[in-house]
Amino acid sequence: MGSPVISHAHLKVRDLDRAVAFYTTLLHQRVVERVGDHYVFLTGSAVHHEIALQSVGPDAPLPPPHGTGLYHVAFEVPDRAAFARTYQELTAAGVSVATVDHLISWAMYFDDPDGNGLEVFVDTRHAPGGRPLWAGVNVPLPPETILAALDSA
């Protein structure tokens, strides 16, 4: 018997149309299925969905920042240039992004419009200076380093 693998993340949102616009515009997901005003299923690959969005109404409380539960959902991009383009799109849209070099990946952390934590990362373990394991190391990843990846693309 094989081990279970993660198939998708199911996120609760206050405004379904706003969330769909965020995920399709800034994370380039595509809508696979919509079930009325209750659910939307999105994907960035060939599977039915990787993200399920569920409308819980405009008055639903935001997730507690220091409570237990999901920290973030991560999206992997294929290379540093794709990472830089995503960074540009998010910051141009006014999304507050925190960046870090984990030495196994470049990562950016941000919230969707409903406070759900998200990450976009590129695996750098096999790049020059990359490490095979994280070991808890984080170093600054300034915008100029990120954007320099566009010049080498």
DSSP file (Angstrom, degrees, kcal/mol; ACC not computed):
  #  RESIDUE AA STRUCTURE BP1 BP2  ACC     N-H-->O    O-->H-N    N-H-->O    O-->H-N    TCO  KAPPA ALPHA  PHI   PSI    X-CA   Y-CA   Z-CA
    1    1 A M              0   0    0      0, 0.0     2,-0.1     0, 0.0     0, 0.0   0.000 360.0 360.0 360.0 130.0    0.0    0.0    0.0
    2    2 A G        -     0   0    0      1,-0.1     3,-0.1     3,-0.0     0, 0.0  -0.348 360.0-100.9 -77.9 159.8    1.4    3.4   -1.0
    3    3 A S        -     0   0    0      1,-0.1    -1,-0.1    -2,-0.1     2,-0.0  -0.522  41.6-103.2 -76.2 144.9    1.7    6.4    1.3
    4    4 A P        -     0   0    0      0, 0.0     2,-0.3     0, 0.0    -1,-0.1  -0.382  36.7-155.6 -63.7 147.5   -1.0    9.1    1.0
    5    5 A V        -     0   0    0     -3,-0.1     2,-0.2    -2,-0.0    -3,-0.0  -0.920  26.6 -97.2-122.4 152.6    0.2   12.2   -0.8
    6    6 A I        +     0   0    0     -2,-0.3     3,-0.1     1,-0.2     0, 0.0  -0.506  39.8 176.8 -68.8 132.5   -1.2   15.7   -0.5
    7    7 A S        -     0   0    0      1,-0.4     2,-0.3    -2,-0.2    -1,-0.2   0.808  54.8 -20.9-105.6 -45.5   -3.7   16.4   -3.3
    8    8 A H        -     0   0    0      2,-0.0     2,-0.4    43,-0.0    -1,-0.4  -0.982  51.5-118.3-159.9 166.3   -5.1   19.9   -2.6
    9    9 A A  E     -a   51   0A   0     41,-2.7    43,-2.8    -2,-0.3     2,-0.6  -0.939  20.5-151.7-112.6 139.5   -5.7   22.7   -0.1
   10   10 A H  E     -a   52   0A   0     -2,-0.4     2,-0.4    41,-0.2    43,-0.2  -0.953  18.5-171.4-114.1 114.4   -9.2   23.8    0.8
   11   11 A L  E     -a   53   0A   0     41,-3.3    43,-2.6    -2,-0.6     2,-0.4  -0.857  18.4-135.7-113.5 141.5   -9.3   27.4    1.8
   12   12 A K  E     -a   54   0A   0     -2,-0.4     2,-0.3    41,-0.2    43,-0.2  -0.792  28.4-178.2 -93.3 135.4  -12.2   29.4    3.3
   13   13 A V  E     -a   55   0A   0     41,-3.0    43,-2.9    -2,-0.4    44,-0.5  -0.929  31.5-143.1-133.8 156.0  -12.8   32.9    1.9
   14   14 A R  S    S+     0   0    0     -2,-0.3     2,-0.5     1,-0.3    43,-0.2   0.808  96.3  32.3 -86.7 -32.7  -15.2   35.8    2.5
   15   15 A D     >  -     0   0    0      1,-0.1     4,-2.4    42,-0.1    -1,-0.3  -0.917  66.4-167.1-131.1 104.3  -15.6   36.9   -1.1
   16   16 A L  H  > S+     0   0    0     -2,-0.5     4,-2.7     1,-0.2     5,-0.2   0.891  88.2  48.8 -61.6 -44.4  -15.4   34.1   -3.7
   17   17 A D  H  > S+     0   0    0      2,-0.2     4,-2.3     1,-0.2    -1,-0.2   0.901 111.7  49.7 -65.1 -39.8  -15.0   36.4   -6.7
   18   18 A R  H  > S+     0   0    0      2,-0.2     4,-2.0     1,-0.2    -2,-0.2   0.918 112.8  47.8 -63.0 -43.0  -12.3   38.4   -5.1
   19   19 A A  H  X S+     0   0    0     -4,-2.4     4,-2.6     2,-0.2     5,-0.2   0.910 110.6  50.8 -65.1 -42.9  -10.4   35.3   -4.2
   20   20 A V  H  X S+     0   0    0     -4,-2.7     4,-2.6     1,-0.2     5,-0.3   0.919 109.9  50.7 -61.0 -43.3  -10.8   33.8   -7.7
   21   21 A A  H  X S+     0   0    0     -4,-2.3     4,-2.3     2,-0.2     5,-0.4   0.906 111.3  49.2 -60.6 -41.9   -9.4   37.0   -9.2
   22   22 A F  H  X>S+     0   0    0     -4,-2.0     4,-2.3     1,-0.2     5,-0.8   0.952 115.4  41.5 -61.8 -51.7   -6.4   36.9   -6.8
   23   23 A Y  H  X5S+     0   0    0     -4,-2.6     6,-2.2     1,-0.2     4,-0.5   0.846 119.9  42.7 -70.6 -34.6   -5.5   33.3   -7.5
   24   24 A T  H  <5S+     0   0    0     -4,-2.6     4,-0.3    -5,-0.2    -1,-0.2   0.880 122.0  38.0 -80.0 -36.8   -6.1   33.5  -11.3
   25   25 A T  H  <5S+     0   0    0     -4,-2.3    -3,-0.2    -5,-0.3    -2,-0.2   0.941 129.2  25.9 -78.8 -49.4   -4.4   36.9  -11.8
   26   26 A L  H  <5S+     0   0    0     -4,-2.3    -3,-0.2    -5,-0.4    64,-0.1   0.760 133.6  31.4 -93.0 -26.0   -1.5   36.7   -9.4
   27   27 A L  S  <<S-     0   0    0     -5,-0.8    -3,-0.2    -4,-0.5    -1,-0.2   0.324  98.4-128.7-114.2   6.3   -0.8   33.0   -9.1
   28   28 A H        +     0   0    0     -4,-0.3    -4,-0.2    -6,-0.2     2,-0.2   0.775  51.4 154.3  54.5  34.2   -1.9   32.1  -12.6
   29   29 A Q        -     0   0    0     -6,-2.2     2,-0.4    -9,-0.1    15,-0.2  -0.522  34.3-137.9 -80.7 158.8   -4.3   29.3  -11.5
   30   30 A R  E     -B   43   0A   0     13,-2.8    13,-1.9    -2,-0.2     2,-0.4  -0.951  16.4-112.1-122.1 145.2   -7.2   28.5  -13.8
   31   31 A V  E     +B   42   0A   0     -2,-0.4    11,-0.2    11,-0.2     3,-0.1  -0.582  33.4 173.0 -74.4 127.3  -10.8   27.8  -12.8
   32   32 A V  E     +     0   0A   0      9,-3.2     2,-0.3     1,-0.4    -1,-0.2   0.757  67.4   0.8 -99.9 -38.4  -11.7   24.1  -13.4
   33   33 A E  E     -B   41   0A   0      8,-1.4     8,-2.9    15,-0.1     2,-0.4  -0.993  54.4-161.6-155.0 143.6  -15.1   24.1  -11.8
   34   34 A R  E     -B   40   0A   0     -2,-0.3     2,-0.7     6,-0.2     6,-0.2  -0.998   5.5-160.8-127.6 132.6  -17.5   26.5  -10.0
   35   35 A V  E >>  -B   39   0A   0      4,-2.7     3,-2.0    -2,-0.4     4,-1.6  -0.845  55.8 -78.6-113.6  91.6  -20.3   25.3   -7.9
   36   36 A G  T 34 S-     0   0    0     -2,-0.7    -1,-0.2     1,-0.3     0, 0.0  -0.203  92.3 -35.8  53.8-137.5  -22.7   28.3   -7.6
   37   37 A D  T 34 S+     0   0    0      1,-0.1    -1,-0.3    -3,-0.1   -21,-0.2   0.075 132.5  68.8-101.6  21.7  -21.6   30.9   -5.1
   38   38 A H  T <4 S+     0   0    0     -3,-2.0    17,-2.7     1,-0.3     2,-0.3   0.815  98.6  19.4-109.2 -42.0  -20.2   28.3   -2.7
   39   39 A Y  E  <  -BC  35  54A   0     -4,-1.6    -4,-2.7    15,-0.2     2,-0.3  -0.974  46.3-174.8-138.4 146.3  -17.1   26.6   -4.2
   40   40 A V  E     -BC  34  53A   0     13,-1.9    13,-3.2    -2,-0.3     2,-0.5  -0.990  13.7-154.1-136.6 136.1  -14.4   27.2   -6.9
   41   41 A F  E     -BC  33  52A   0     -8,-2.9    -9,-3.2    -2,-0.3    -8,-1.4  -0.941  17.2-176.5-112.8 128.7  -11.8   24.7   -7.8
   42   42 A L  E     -BC  31  51A   0      9,-3.1     8,-2.9    -2,-0.5     9,-2.1  -0.866   5.6-178.3-125.4 155.3   -8.5   25.9   -9.3
   43   43 A T  E     -B   30   0A   0    -13,-1.9   -13,-2.8    -2,-0.3     5,-0.0  -0.984  27.8-163.9-148.2 158.6   -5.4   24.3  -10.7
   44   44 A G  S    S+     0   0    0     -2,-0.3     2,-0.2   -15,-0.2    -1,-0.1   0.160  84.5  36.7-120.4  10.9   -2.0   25.1  -12.2
   45   45 A S  S    S-     0   0    0      2,-0.3   -15,-0.1   -15,-0.1     5,-0.1  -0.552 105.1 -72.8-140.5-156.9   -1.5   21.6  -13.6
   46   46 A A  S    S+     0   0    0     -2,-0.2     2,-0.1     3,-0.0    -3,-0.0   0.520  93.9  99.8 -90.0  -6.2   -3.3   18.7  -15.2
   47   47 A V  S    S-     0   0    0      1,-0.1    -2,-0.3   -40,-0.1     3,-0.2  -0.378  87.5-108.2 -78.3 161.9   -5.1   17.6  -12.0
   48   48 A H  S    S-     0   0    0      1,-0.2     2,-0.3    -2,-0.1    -1,-0.1   0.939  91.6 -17.6 -56.3 -51.1   -8.7   18.6  -11.3
   49   49 A H        -     0   0    0      1,-0.1    -6,-0.3   -17,-0.1    -1,-0.2  -0.985  38.4-179.0-158.0 150.1   -7.8   21.0   -8.6
   50   50 A E  S    S+     0   0    0     -8,-2.9   -41,-2.7    -2,-0.3     2,-0.4   0.541  86.9  42.3-113.6 -24.7   -5.0   21.9   -6.2
   51   51 A I  E     -aC   9  42A   0     -9,-2.1    -9,-3.1   -43,-0.2     2,-0.5  -0.994  64.1-168.7-126.9 129.0   -6.8   24.8   -4.5
   52   52 A A  E     -aC  10  41A   0    -43,-2.8   -41,-3.3    -2,-0.4     2,-0.5  -0.976   9.3-159.1-112.8 129.7  -10.5   24.6   -3.5
   53   53 A L  E     -aC  11  40A   0    -13,-3.2   -13,-1.9    -2,-0.5     2,-0.5  -0.926   5.6-167.9-109.9 132.2  -12.0   27.9   -2.4
   54   54 A Q  E     -aC  12  39A   0    -43,-2.6   -41,-3.0    -2,-0.5     2,-0.4  -0.980  18.7-132.6-122.4 125.1  -15.2   27.9   -0.2
   55   55 A S  E     +a   13   0A   0    -17,-2.7   -41,-0.2    -2,-0.5   -43,-0.1  -0.624  27.1 171.7 -76.3 126.5  -17.2   31.0    0.4
   56   56 A V        -     0   0    0    -43,-2.9   -42,-0.2    -2,-0.4     3,-0.1   0.258  53.8 -93.4-117.5   8.7  -18.0   31.4    4.1
   57   57 A G    >   -     0   0    0    -44,-0.5     3,-1.4   -43,-0.2    -1,-0.2   0.089  34.7 -82.3  97.4 154.4  -19.6   34.9    3.8
   58   58 A P  T 3  S+     0   0    0      0, 0.0    -1,-0.1     0, 0.0   -44,-0.1   0.651 122.6  53.9 -68.7 -16.7  -18.4   38.5    4.2
   59   59 A D  T 3  S+     0   0    0     -3,-0.1    -2,-0.1   -45,-0.1   -45,-0.0   0.370  75.8 125.5-100.1   5.3  -18.6   38.6    8.0
   60   60 A A    <   -     0   0    0     -3,-1.4   -46,-0.1     1,-0.1    -3,-0.1  -0.373  66.7-109.4 -63.0 140.5  -16.5   35.5    8.6
   61   61 A P        -     0   0    0      0, 0.0    -1,-0.1     0, 0.0    -2,-0.0  -0.358  31.0-109.0 -70.1 151.7  -13.6   36.2   11.0
   62   62 A L        -     0   0    0      1,-0.1    53,-0.1    -2,-0.0   -49,-0.0  -0.407  45.5 -87.7 -71.7 156.0  -10.0   36.3    9.7
   63   63 A P        -     0   0    0      0, 0.0    -1,-0.1     0, 0.0     6,-0.1  -0.391  49.5-103.9 -62.5 142.4   -7.7   33.4   10.8
   64   64 A P    >   -     0   0    0      0, 0.0     3,-1.1     0, 0.0    51,-0.0  -0.531  24.4-140.7 -69.8 130.8   -6.0   34.1   14.1
   65   65 A P  T 3  S+     0   0    0      0, 0.0    50,-0.0     0, 0.0     0, 0.0   0.773  98.1  30.6 -65.7 -26.1   -2.3   35.1   13.4
   66   66 A H  T 3  S+     0   0    0      2,-0.0     2,-0.1    -3,-0.0     0, 0.0   0.155  98.5 105.2-120.1  19.5   -0.9   33.2   16.4
   67   67 A G  S <  S-     0   0    0     -3,-1.1     2,-0.1     1,-0.1     0, 0.0  -0.414  77.3 -91.1 -91.1 171.5   -3.4   30.3   16.6
   68   68 A T  S    S+     0   0    0     -2,-0.1     2,-0.3     3,-0.0    -1,-0.1  -0.342  79.2  72.2 -74.5 165.2   -2.9   26.7   15.6
   69   69 A G  S    S-     0   0    0     -2,-0.1     2,-0.2    -6,-0.1     0, 0.0  -0.820  86.9  -4.0 125.8-165.4   -3.8   25.6   12.1
   70   70 A L        -     0   0    0     -2,-0.3    47,-0.3     1,-0.2     3,-0.1  -0.400  46.0-170.8 -66.6 130.2   -2.5   26.0    8.6
   71   71 A Y        -     0   0    0      1,-0.4     2,-0.3    -2,-0.2    46,-0.2   0.907  63.4 -34.0 -85.4 -51.9    0.5   28.4    8.3
   72   72 A H        -     0   0    0     44,-0.1     2,-0.4    39,-0.0    -1,-0.4  -0.990  44.6-122.8-162.8 164.6    0.6   28.6    4.6
   73   73 A V  E     -d  118   0B   0     44,-1.8    46,-2.3    -2,-0.3     2,-0.4  -0.957  35.2-142.2-109.7 133.2    0.1   26.8    1.2
   74   74 A A  E     -d  119   0B   0     -2,-0.4     2,-0.5    44,-0.2    46,-0.2  -0.813  12.6-164.1-106.8 138.9    3.2   26.8   -1.0
   75   75 A F  E     -d  120   0B   0     44,-2.9    46,-2.3    -2,-0.4     2,-0.4  -0.978  14.8-146.2-115.6 126.8    3.4   27.1   -4.8
   76   76 A E  E     -d  121   0B   0     -2,-0.5    46,-0.2    44,-0.2    44,-0.0  -0.792   8.4-160.3 -96.4 135.1    6.6   26.1   -6.5
   77   77 A V        -     0   0    0     44,-2.7    46,-0.5    -2,-0.4     6,-0.1  -0.784  24.5-120.8-107.1 157.9    7.9   27.9   -9.6
   78   78 A P  S    S-     0   0    0      0, 0.0     2,-0.3     0, 0.0    44,-0.1   0.755  80.5  -1.7 -75.5 -24.9   10.4   26.3  -11.9
   79   79 A D  S  > S-     0   0    0      1,-0.1     4,-1.9    42,-0.1     5,-0.1  -0.944  75.7 -91.9-157.4 174.3   13.3   28.8  -11.8
   80   80 A R  H  > S+     0   0    0     -2,-0.3     4,-2.6     1,-0.2     5,-0.2   0.829 119.6  57.4 -65.6 -32.6   14.5   32.1  -10.3
   81   81 A A  H  > S+     0   0    0      2,-0.2     4,-2.4     1,-0.2    -1,-0.2   0.922 107.6  47.2 -64.8 -42.6   13.2   34.1  -13.3
   82   82 A A  H  > S+     0   0    0      2,-0.2     4,-2.2     1,-0.2    -2,-0.2   0.883 111.3  52.5 -64.2 -37.9    9.7   32.8  -12.7
   83   83 A F  H  X S+     0   0    0     -4,-1.9     4,-2.5     2,-0.2    -2,-0.2   0.931 110.0  48.3 -60.3 -46.6   10.2   33.6   -9.0
   84   84 A A  H  X S+     0   0    0     -4,-2.6     4,-2.5     2,-0.2    -2,-0.2   0.889 110.5  50.6 -64.3 -40.4   11.2   37.2   -9.9
   85   85 A R  H  X S+     0   0    0     -4,-2.4     4,-2.4     2,-0.2    -1,-0.2   0.912 111.2  48.4 -64.4 -41.2    8.3   37.6  -12.3
   86   86 A T  H  X S+     0   0    0     -4,-2.2     4,-2.7     2,-0.2     5,-0.2   0.914 110.4  52.0 -64.3 -41.9    5.9   36.5   -9.5
   87   87 A Y  H  X S+     0   0    0     -4,-2.5     4,-2.6     1,-0.2     5,-0.3   0.931 110.3  48.8 -57.9 -47.1    7.6   38.9   -7.1
   88   88 A Q  H  X S+     0   0    0     -4,-2.5     4,-2.5     1,-0.2    -2,-0.2   0.921 112.1  48.2 -59.8 -45.4    7.1   41.7   -9.5
   89   89 A E  H  X S+     0   0    0     -4,-2.4     4,-1.4     2,-0.2    -2,-0.2   0.921 113.8  46.3 -63.9 -44.5    3.4   40.9  -10.1
   90   90 A L  H  <>S+     0   0    0     -4,-2.7     5,-2.5     2,-0.2     3,-0.3   0.945 115.8  43.7 -65.0 -48.0    2.6   40.6   -6.4
   91   91 A T  H ><5S+     0   0    0     -4,-2.6     3,-1.5     1,-0.2    -1,-0.2   0.878 111.1  54.7 -68.5 -35.8    4.4   43.8   -5.4
   92   92 A A  H 3<5S+     0   0    0     -4,-2.5    -1,-0.2    -5,-0.3    -2,-0.2   0.815 106.3  53.6 -64.3 -28.7    3.0   45.7   -8.3
   93   93 A A  T 3<5S-     0   0    0     -4,-1.4    -1,-0.3    -3,-0.3    -2,-0.2   0.414 123.3-107.8 -84.8   2.0   -0.5   44.7   -7.1
   94   94 A G  T < 5 +     0   0    0     -3,-1.5     2,-0.4     1,-0.3    -3,-0.2   0.640  66.3 152.4  83.2  14.4    0.3   46.1   -3.7
   95   95 A V      < -     0   0    0     -5,-2.5     2,-0.5    -6,-0.2    -1,-0.3  -0.661  47.7-125.3 -79.6 129.4    0.6   42.7   -2.0
   96   96 A S        -     0   0    0     -2,-0.4     2,-0.4    15,-0.1    15,-0.4  -0.657  34.9-171.5 -76.6 120.0    3.0   42.8    1.0
   97   97 A V        -     0   0    0     -2,-0.5     2,-0.5    13,-0.1    13,-0.2  -0.947  17.7-158.4-121.9 131.9    5.6   40.2    0.5
   98   98 A A  E     -E  109   0B   0     11,-2.6    11,-3.0    -2,-0.4     2,-0.3  -0.947  18.7-161.5-106.8 127.1    8.3   38.9    2.9
   99   99 A T  E     +E  108   0B   0     -2,-0.5    42,-0.5     9,-0.2     2,-0.3  -0.801  13.7 170.1-112.2 151.3   11.3   37.3    1.1
  100  100 A V  E     -E  107   0B   0      7,-2.4     7,-2.7    -2,-0.3     2,-0.7  -0.984  30.4-135.6-156.1 145.5   14.0   35.0    2.5
  101  101 A D  E     -EF 106 139B   0     38,-2.9    38,-2.6    -2,-0.3     5,-0.2  -0.928  17.4-178.4-101.9 113.3   16.8   32.8    1.2
  102  102 A H        -     0   0    0      3,-3.0    35,-0.3    -2,-0.7     4,-0.2   0.425  43.3-122.3 -88.2   0.7   16.6   29.4    3.0
  103  103 A L  S    S+     0   0    0      2,-0.5    28,-2.5     1,-0.1     3,-0.1   0.298 112.3  58.2  67.5  -7.1   19.7   28.2    1.1
  104  104 A I  S    S+     0   0    0      1,-0.4    20,-2.7    26,-0.2    21,-1.0   0.434 123.2   1.8-112.5 -14.8   17.6   25.3   -0.1
  105  105 A S  E     - G   0 123B   0     18,-0.3    -3,-3.0    19,-0.3    -2,-0.5  -0.982  63.2-121.5-162.7 154.3   15.0   27.7   -1.7
  106  106 A W  E     -EG 101 122B   0     16,-2.0    16,-2.0    -2,-0.3     2,-0.4  -0.898  44.2-174.5 -93.0 135.1   14.2   31.3   -2.3
  107  107 A A  E     -EG 100 121B   0     -7,-2.7    -7,-2.4    -2,-0.5     2,-0.4  -0.976  22.8-165.6-136.2 147.3   10.8   32.0   -0.7
  108  108 A M  E     -EG  99 120B   0     12,-2.2    12,-2.1    -2,-0.4     2,-0.4  -0.999  12.6-159.2-129.7 137.3    8.3   34.8   -0.5
  109  109 A Y  E     +EG  98 119B   0    -11,-3.0   -11,-2.6    -2,-0.4     2,-0.3  -0.920  24.3 141.4-118.9 139.0    5.5   34.8    2.0
  110  110 A F  E     - G   0 118B   0      8,-2.1     8,-3.3    -2,-0.4     2,-0.3  -0.957  40.7-108.3-163.0 171.3    2.3   36.8    1.8
  111  111 A D  E     - G   0 117B   0    -15,-0.4     6,-0.2    -2,-0.3   -15,-0.1  -0.842  22.9-126.6-111.3 149.3   -1.4   36.5    2.5
  112  112 A D    >   -     0   0    0      4,-2.2     3,-2.2    -2,-0.3   -93,-0.1  -0.311  50.5 -84.6 -77.2 177.0   -4.4   36.2    0.2
  113  113 A P  T 3  S+     0   0    0      0, 0.0    -1,-0.1     0, 0.0   -94,-0.1   0.670 131.1  52.1 -61.8 -14.5   -7.1   38.8    0.6
  114  114 A D  T 3  S-     0   0    0      2,-0.1     3,-0.1  -102,-0.0  -102,-0.1   0.295 122.0-101.1-103.7   8.9   -8.7   36.7    3.3
  115  115 A G  S <  S+     0   0    0     -3,-2.2     2,-0.4     1,-0.3  -102,-0.0   0.551  70.3 149.1  86.0   7.3   -5.6   36.3    5.4
  116  116 A N        -     0   0    0   -104,-0.1    -4,-2.2     1,-0.1    -1,-0.3  -0.638  50.3-119.4 -74.4 127.4   -4.7   32.8    4.2
  117  117 A G  E     - G   0 111B   0     -2,-0.4   -44,-1.8   -47,-0.3     2,-0.3  -0.474  36.7-178.1 -72.9 134.7   -0.9   32.4    4.3
  118  118 A L  E     -dG  73 110B   0     -8,-3.3    -8,-2.1   -46,-0.3     2,-0.4  -0.922  12.5-164.3-131.2 155.8    0.8   31.6    1.0
  119  119 A E  E     -dG  74 109B   0    -46,-2.3   -44,-2.9    -2,-0.3     2,-0.4  -0.997   5.6-165.1-137.0 140.4    4.3   31.0   -0.2
  120  120 A V  E     +dG  75 108B   0    -12,-2.1   -12,-2.2    -2,-0.4     2,-0.3  -0.997  26.5 169.0-118.4 132.3    5.9   31.0   -3.6
  121  121 A F  E     -dG  76 107B   0    -46,-2.3   -44,-2.7    -2,-0.4     2,-0.4  -0.955  30.9-148.3-141.7 159.6    9.3   29.3   -3.7
  122  122 A V  E     - G   0 106B   0    -16,-2.0   -16,-2.0    -2,-0.3     2,-0.4  -1.000  31.1-120.2-125.2 132.2   12.0   28.1   -6.1
  123  123 A D  E     + G   0 105B   0    -46,-0.5   -18,-0.3    -2,-0.4     3,-0.1  -0.566  34.4 171.0 -71.7 124.1   14.1   25.1   -5.1
  124  124 A T    >   +     0   0    0    -20,-2.7     3,-1.4    -2,-0.4   -19,-0.3   0.167  40.9 113.6-119.4  15.3   17.8   26.1   -5.0
  125  125 A R  T 3  S+     0   0    0    -21,-1.0    -1,-0.1     1,-0.3   -20,-0.1   0.830  86.0  38.7 -58.3 -32.6   19.3   23.0   -3.4
  126  126 A H  T 3  S+     0   0    0    -22,-0.2    -1,-0.3    -3,-0.1    -2,-0.1   0.355  97.4  98.7-102.5   5.7   21.2   22.2   -6.6
  127  127 A A  S X  S-     0   0    0     -3,-1.4     3,-2.7     1,-0.1    -3,-0.1  -0.494  94.9 -74.5 -84.2 160.3   22.1   25.7   -7.6
  128  128 A P  T 3  S+     0   0    0      0, 0.0    -1,-0.1     0, 0.0     3,-0.1  -0.346 125.0  15.9 -54.2 130.5   25.6   27.1   -6.7
  129  129 A G  T 3  S+     0   0    0      1,-0.3    -3,-0.1    -3,-0.1    -4,-0.1   0.339  97.6 135.0  84.6  -5.9   25.7   27.8   -3.0
  130  130 A G    <   -     0   0    0     -3,-2.7    -1,-0.3    -6,-0.1   -26,-0.2  -0.344  44.3-144.2 -73.0 156.9   22.6   25.7   -2.4
  131  131 A R        -     0   0    0    -28,-2.5    -7,-0.1    -3,-0.1    -4,-0.1  -0.879  14.9-130.7-120.3 153.7   22.5   23.2    0.5
  132  132 A P  S    S+     0   0    0      0, 0.0     2,-0.3     0, 0.0    -7,-0.1   0.813  92.6  32.7 -74.1 -28.8   20.8   19.8    0.6
  133  133 A L  S    S-     0   0    0      1,-0.1     0, 0.0    -8,-0.1     0, 0.0  -0.936  74.0-131.2-130.1 151.6   19.0   20.4    3.9
  134  134 A W    >   -     0   0    0     -2,-0.3     3,-1.4     1,-0.1    -1,-0.1   0.950  24.2-175.0 -67.9 -51.9   17.5   23.5    5.4
  135  135 A A  T 3   -     0   0    0      1,-0.3    -1,-0.1     0, 0.0    -2,-0.0   0.671  68.4 -73.6  61.6  18.9   19.1   23.3    8.9
  136  136 A G  T 3  S+     0   0    0      1,-0.2     2,-0.5   -34,-0.1    -1,-0.3   0.630  89.3 148.4  77.0  13.4   17.1   26.3   10.0
  137  137 A V    <   +     0   0    0     -3,-1.4     2,-0.4   -35,-0.3    -1,-0.2  -0.715  18.7 174.3 -90.6 128.1   19.2   28.8    8.1
  138  138 A N        +     0   0    0     -2,-0.5   -36,-0.2   -35,-0.1   -38,-0.0  -1.000   2.6 179.3-129.0 131.6   17.6   32.0    6.8
  139  139 A V  B     -F  101   0B   0    -38,-2.6   -38,-2.9    -2,-0.4   -36,-0.1  -0.931  39.5 -85.5-127.3 155.7   19.4   34.8    5.1
  140  140 A P        -     0   0    0      0, 0.0   -40,-0.2     0, 0.0    -1,-0.0  -0.215  30.7-161.7 -58.7 147.1   18.1   38.1    3.6
  141  141 A L        -     0   0    0    -42,-0.5   -42,-0.1   -34,-0.1     5,-0.0  -0.796  16.5-160.0-129.5  87.4   16.8   38.0    0.0
  142  142 A P    >>  -     0   0    0      0, 0.0     4,-1.9     0, 0.0     3,-0.9  -0.277  27.9-112.4 -72.4 155.3   16.8   41.6   -1.2
  143  143 A P  H 3> S+     0   0    0      0, 0.0     4,-3.1     0, 0.0     5,-0.2   0.851 115.3  58.7 -53.6 -38.5   14.7   42.8   -4.1
  144  144 A E  H 3> S+     0   0    0      1,-0.2     4,-1.3     2,-0.2     5,-0.1   0.852 105.9  49.0 -64.7 -32.4   17.8   43.6   -6.2
  145  145 A T  H <> S+     0   0    0     -3,-0.9     4,-0.6     2,-0.2    -1,-0.2   0.918 113.2  47.2 -69.0 -43.5   19.0   39.9   -5.9
  146  146 A I  H >< S+     0   0    0     -4,-1.9     3,-1.4     1,-0.2     4,-0.3   0.954 113.7  46.5 -61.0 -50.8   15.5   38.6   -6.9
  147  147 A L  H >X S+     0   0    0     -4,-3.1     3,-1.5     1,-0.3     4,-0.5   0.734  98.6  69.7 -69.9 -22.9   15.2   41.0   -9.9
  148  148 A A  H >X S+     0   0    0     -4,-1.3     4,-1.0     1,-0.3     3,-0.7   0.761  85.5  71.1 -63.1 -23.9   18.8   40.2  -11.1
  149  149 A A  H << S+     0   0    0     -3,-1.4    -1,-0.3    -4,-0.6     4,-0.3   0.760  89.9  60.8 -64.6 -22.8   17.4   36.7  -12.0
  150  150 A L  H X4 S+     0   0    0     -3,-1.5     3,-0.6    -4,-0.3    -1,-0.2   0.826  99.7  54.9 -71.5 -30.7   15.5   38.4  -14.8
  151  151 A D  H << S+     0   0    0     -3,-0.7    -1,-0.2    -4,-0.5    -2,-0.2   0.799 109.7  45.9 -71.2 -28.9   18.8   39.6  -16.4
  152  152 A S  T 3<        0   0    0     -4,-1.0    -1,-0.2     1,-0.2    -2,-0.2   0.403 360.0 360.0 -94.9   2.6   20.2   36.1  -16.5
  153  153 A A    <         0   0    0     -3,-0.6    -1,-0.2    -4,-0.3    -2,-0.1   0.475 360.0 360.0 -82.4 360.0   17.0   34.5  -17.9
